[in-house]
Amino acid sequence: MKRISPLLTVVLMTLYPHAGWAAETTEEVVSRAMGALNHGRIDTFVKAMHPDTLEEIRASVLEILDLAITAGKEAQFLEGFDVKDAEALKALDAPQIFAAICRKATSAPEAKKALATTRIDVVGHFFAGTDKAYVVYRSKMNLDGMSIDRLNAASLLRSGTDWKMSLLDELAGQIVAMKQGFVGKPVLPDIKAAKVEPLGHILEGKKTAMVVYRMVLPAGEGSMTKLAVLSVNASDPGWEAVRKDETEKVTTLIEKSLGIRRVTPEMMAAQKKRAERMFEQLEAQQAKNLRRNHGQMPELGRMNQLPEAPELPEGMIALPDKFFGLNHDRFHDIAPKGSVLVGAHVSYIMKFGGPKISSVRPVYRVGGKIVDGKRYGSLQSKEVKAIAKPGYAVGAVNTHTGLTVDGFELVFMRIEGDHLDTSDSYTSPCLGDKRGGSPRDVSSEGKLPVGLQGRAGKEVNALGLIVRE
């Protein structure tokens, strides 16, 4: 048998660089790239990016540079690239600009320390056609004794025979925020107007599914786009919808987890029916009271004497600002200074075939310390609790409410400085009875939660949030 000469081997390897071995899989690309970033190998990380992504990032950077120059903030913007002037930045090619961004972002001692402790565990992937894929991975970080475990999604595109990372969905929000920062005051995204698009799912074992979705958040005149992951267990009501990729049902599931549940015509009809039944009951009770008072109506002045809502400290907002039943038994519980709302203790009373909320007690976290608020309602059973993991706070409350609060779920969102990252969230198990009542959701819209509010007499009648403006 003839042997291939060394020269011919070199020629073949040059013409067919992947002959003889397989190209990296999507999961290997993400694992290698994120590992390189965490250990300061920026050039390796940049090489894992798709060329089109790098070119689009460069175009966005130069566009923001022009905005910064117009706003008189050129020097401030250039600090992020370690270049002497605008012309030097414009002279950099796409990989060099992205490398400069990464080096600056990871240069702070705190960032280096956090990245050095981060471990990347790839969960799996799925394809969207032949040229696009999504990879789900966990990043596990230990920061000052606090363990932070996040689910992430990365999008990849084909580049020839290779897979390359495309961070456009992930970076789009940051680019929009930077543009707004140089043309005026940054605008917080409007979580209520957010649109979500399920992209697909992967299974982790037999009882967990990871749903990857794209979220578009309107922000001022623009919008922010981000990829996120929702973990769904086999015991969750939406499990079968996820397994079958039923887009509409999965969309509703995601919206509920974010506290932005859409109100469908069916839900509106059900709420109207419940409201009509409730008013019929109130009218019957009023008629009964009238007969008891021998036909005498209460004095008009006494009827109009409604209690005032407790006043909030300056800079705080009650969401919602009013409840059905007005301000009867209204309470406001404010977090200790420097803390945020991270959960609640509740007790139950068995009524109408299920456990209803008889008492609620907010839970706050300040630093690494947990602090309980005051209990509202009456303690009727042993308390159970739902508390966010470190780094997260209560971003929304999904209640099931009739005449009282039948049950509720807390939506925990990651704390990002002075606001919450609405795209990084997970939902607590239901506290109480989720079968009864109608849905009444309250979202913080990304604002920091600094208290719990509601109405509570012998039982809890309503729940909401107090947030910082």
Protein Blocks (a to p, Z undefined) as FASTA:
>chain_A
ZZddfklmmmmmmmmmmgoiacddfklmmmmmmmmmmnopaklmmmmpcfklmmmmmmmm
mmmmmmmmmnopmmmmmmmnopablklmmmpcfklmmmmmmmmmmmpmklmmmmmmpccd
dfbdcdehjkbccddddddddeehiacddddddddddehjbccddfklmmmmmmmmmmmm
mnmccddddfklpccddfbdcdehjlbccddddddddehjbccdddddddddfkbmklmm
mmnopaklmmmmmmmmnopaccdfklmmmmmmmmmmmmmmmmmmmmmmmmmnnopacdfk
lmmmccddddddehiacddfbdehijgoiacddddehiacfbdcdddddeehiacdfbdc
ddddehjbccddddedjdfbdcddddddehiacfbdcddddfbcfbdcddddddehjacc
fklccddddehjfkgccdddddekhpacfbdcddddkbcfbdcddddZZ
